[in-house]
Amino acid sequence: MAGRAKPIRLLIADDHTLFRDGIGEILTAVGGIEVIGEAHDGDDVCDKAASLAPDVILLDVEMPGPGVRETLARLRRVAPRSRIVVLTMHDDVALARELLGSGAGAYMVKGSTRHELIAAVHGVTADRGPGHVILSVSKQGLDRAGQPPDEVLSEREREVLALTAEALSNSQIARRLSIADGTVKRHLRNIYAKLGAVSRLDAVNKAIAASLIPPPQGNEN
């Protein structure tokens, strides 16, 4: 396929202004990419995708709004010709498989290099036939994908998540387990990454579905 005569028109969606600015500078510095808009949450990116019809949408997983799954589904409806590059802190093959299967063209962890991200933006616009996707995760993420569910989370992580399922705050969990608030936050970050979760509720639901923790009392089916 011959080189593009026009630059790739890019919409950046992330709830952090400094991150949007930095990514925009990185991607436009090499030429061939033009940032035509920015969005700060799920509803905003859907509205701007519908009006701007970008070639590529760079989509953060953890923005405010309806959640990445619903946002991705809406984007496929309102901007079906736009290619979507998911950019996330979640180094999780299961989440990558789900989002790529739902219409994303690339899944990139935020630890990717600038060259990898630039290549992904160009790669999703290339005519490589149906079914071609771009995946960037760590070897550790791949290794976790092959672990039995009960080996994914440590015993302490399951304790933290079980208390999260009971709607306890971080401070309440810390007091219950006699650990620091910061330790609870660290455990939750690790849990999100291991389960490919994007919120406390998402992590709890995935853990219950995988029988990693019991349903909270009063919610058993």
C-alpha distance (Angstrom), angle and dihedral (degrees) to the residues before:
residue distance angle dihedral
M1 . . .
A2 3.80 . .
G3 3.80 120.1 .
R4 3.78 117.6 -84.9
A5 3.80 114.8 -92.0
K6 3.80 91.0 -152.8
P7 3.81 130.8 45.0
I8 3.80 119.9 -99.0
R9 3.81 108.0 -96.9
L10 3.81 107.6 -134.2
L11 3.81 133.0 -164.7
I12 3.83 113.9 -163.5
A13 3.81 117.3 -153.7
D14 3.81 117.9 -170.6
D15 3.80 131.8 124.5
H16 3.82 93.7 -132.1
T17 3.80 114.1 82.8
L18 3.81 94.9 -158.9
F19 3.79 90.9 51.8
R20 3.81 91.9 50.3
D21 3.79 90.4 48.9
G22 3.80 93.0 48.1
I23 3.79 95.1 47.2
G24 3.79 90.5 46.7
E25 3.80 91.6 53.5
I26 3.80 92.3 47.7
L27 3.79 95.0 49.4
T28 3.80 98.0 42.9
A29 3.81 94.9 44.9
V30 3.80 92.8 73.9
G31 3.80 95.1 51.4
G32 3.77 128.6 -124.4
I33 3.82 93.7 76.1
E34 3.80 126.3 87.0
V35 3.82 122.3 -169.9
I36 3.81 105.1 -140.3
G37 3.79 98.7 173.1
E38 3.79 149.3 -5.1
A39 3.80 131.3 -140.3
H40 3.80 130.7 -165.1
D41 3.82 103.7 -162.6
G42 3.80 143.5 14.8
D43 3.80 96.7 -88.6
D44 3.81 92.1 45.8
V45 3.80 94.2 52.5
C46 3.81 91.7 49.5
D47 3.81 91.9 50.6
K48 3.80 93.3 47.5
A49 3.79 93.7 43.6
A50 3.81 89.4 54.4
S51 3.81 93.4 49.7
L52 3.82 100.3 37.2
A53 3.83 101.2 35.1
P54 3.83 93.6 -152.0
D55 3.78 122.4 -161.6
V56 3.82 90.7 -130.7
I57 3.80 133.9 19.2
L58 3.80 117.3 -157.2
L59 3.81 102.1 -152.5
D60 3.80 127.4 -165.5
V61 3.81 115.9 -149.7
E62 3.81 100.2 -142.7
M63 3.80 104.5 50.8
P64 3.81 121.7 133.2
G65 3.77 115.2 -98.0
P66 3.78 136.0 58.2
G67 3.82 96.8 -16.2
V68 3.78 131.3 -99.0
R69 3.80 96.4 -82.5
E70 3.79 95.2 53.7
T71 3.80 91.5 39.2
L72 3.79 91.0 53.2
A73 3.80 91.7 48.8
R74 3.81 91.2 49.8
L75 3.79 91.8 48.2
R76 3.79 90.5 54.1
R77 3.81 88.1 55.2
V78 3.82 100.8 43.1
A79 3.82 97.9 36.0
P80 3.81 107.0 23.0
R81 3.81 94.1 162.7
S82 3.81 94.4 52.6
R83 3.80 117.5 99.7
I84 3.80 115.9 -135.7
V85 3.80 125.9 -142.7
V86 3.81 112.0 -169.3
L87 3.80 112.4 -148.5
T88 3.80 114.3 -169.6
M89 3.79 147.2 153.7
H90 3.83 89.1 -132.0
D91 3.79 108.5 104.0
D92 3.78 92.2 -165.9
V93 3.79 128.0 134.8
A94 3.81 93.9 -162.4
L95 3.81 92.4 56.2
A96 3.81 90.0 44.1
R97 3.80 90.7 52.3
E98 3.81 91.1 49.7
L99 3.81 96.1 48.6
L100 3.80 94.8 41.5
G101 3.79 88.2 50.0
S102 3.81 89.3 51.3
G103 3.78 94.8 57.1
A104 3.80 109.6 -77.2
G105 3.79 113.7 135.0
A106 3.80 96.9 -154.1
Y107 3.80 138.6 17.7
M108 3.80 115.0 -156.2
V109 3.79 128.4 177.1
K110 3.79 115.7 -137.4
G111 3.79 88.8 -116.2
S112 3.81 89.1 69.5
T113 3.79 117.3 116.4
R114 3.80 122.9 -108.5
H115 3.80 89.2 -110.0
E116 3.82 91.5 54.2
L117 3.80 91.7 49.7
I118 3.80 93.0 47.7
A119 3.80 89.6 48.4
A120 3.82 90.4 50.4
V121 3.81 92.9 52.3
H122 3.79 90.3 50.7
G123 3.79 92.6 39.6
V124 3.81 97.1 57.2
T125 3.81 90.6 54.8
A126 3.81 93.4 51.5
D127 3.79 117.2 102.2
R128 3.80 99.6 -116.6
G129 3.77 98.2 145.5
P130 3.81 130.8 -105.4
G131 3.77 119.9 -42.3
H132 3.81 97.6 28.9
V133 3.82 113.4 133.1
I134 3.80 136.0 167.3
L135 3.81 120.1 -129.8
S136 3.80 128.1 -173.7
V137 3.81 116.7 179.0
S138 3.79 133.3 135.0
K139 3.79 126.1 -97.5
Q140 3.81 87.3 -111.8
G141 3.79 88.9 58.3
L142 3.79 90.4 52.2
D143 3.81 91.1 47.8
R144 3.82 91.7 52.3
A145 3.80 90.1 52.8
G146 3.80 89.6 66.3
Q147 3.79 96.5 48.5
P148 3.81 121.9 105.4
P149 3.84 109.6 -105.3
D150 3.81 95.1 -110.5
E151 3.81 90.3 55.9
V152 3.80 94.5 52.5
L153 3.81 95.5 75.7
S154 3.78 125.4 44.5
E155 3.79 120.3 -126.5
R156 3.82 90.9 -103.8
E157 3.80 91.8 48.9
R158 3.80 89.9 52.9
E159 3.82 89.7 50.2
V160 3.80 91.1 51.7
L161 3.78 92.3 47.1
A162 3.81 93.5 47.1
L163 3.81 89.4 55.2
T164 3.80 89.8 45.5
A165 3.80 87.0 55.9
E166 3.81 87.8 57.0
A167 3.84 87.6 60.0
L168 3.80 94.2 -110.6
S169 3.80 117.7 156.3
N170 3.79 122.5 -122.3
S171 3.81 90.1 -101.0
Q172 3.80 92.1 50.5
I173 3.81 91.4 48.6
A174 3.81 90.3 48.9
R175 3.81 91.7 52.8
R176 3.80 92.7 45.4
L177 3.82 92.4 52.0
S178 3.83 96.5 34.0
I179 3.79 93.2 -122.0
A180 3.81 134.1 120.9
D181 3.80 123.5 -86.9
G182 3.79 88.8 -119.9
T183 3.79 90.4 55.6
V184 3.80 90.2 54.7
K185 3.81 90.0 51.5
R186 3.81 90.6 49.6
H187 3.80 91.6 50.4
L188 3.81 90.7 49.6
R189 3.81 91.8 50.3
N190 3.80 89.6 51.8
I191 3.81 91.1 46.8
Y192 3.82 92.0 51.5
A193 3.80 91.0 50.3
K194 3.80 94.4 46.8
L195 3.81 95.2 46.7
G196 3.79 96.9 36.6
A197 3.80 88.2 -121.7
V198 3.78 124.7 158.5
S199 3.82 99.8 -164.0
R200 3.80 142.7 15.3
L201 3.81 91.4 -97.3
D202 3.80 92.1 47.9
A203 3.81 91.1 50.8
V204 3.80 92.3 48.4
N205 3.80 93.1 48.3
K206 3.80 92.9 48.4
A207 3.80 92.5 47.1
I208 3.81 92.5 49.7
A209 3.81 91.2 47.4
A210 3.82 89.6 52.0
S211 3.84 91.4 46.0
L212 3.80 90.8 -118.9
I213 3.81 91.5 129.9
P214 3.81 132.1 14.5
P215 3.81 120.0 -107.0
P216 3.82 112.2 -94.0
Q217 3.78 114.1 -92.5
G218 3.78 112.3 -83.9
N219 3.83 93.2 23.5
E220 3.78 100.6 78.5
N221 3.79 114.4 126.8
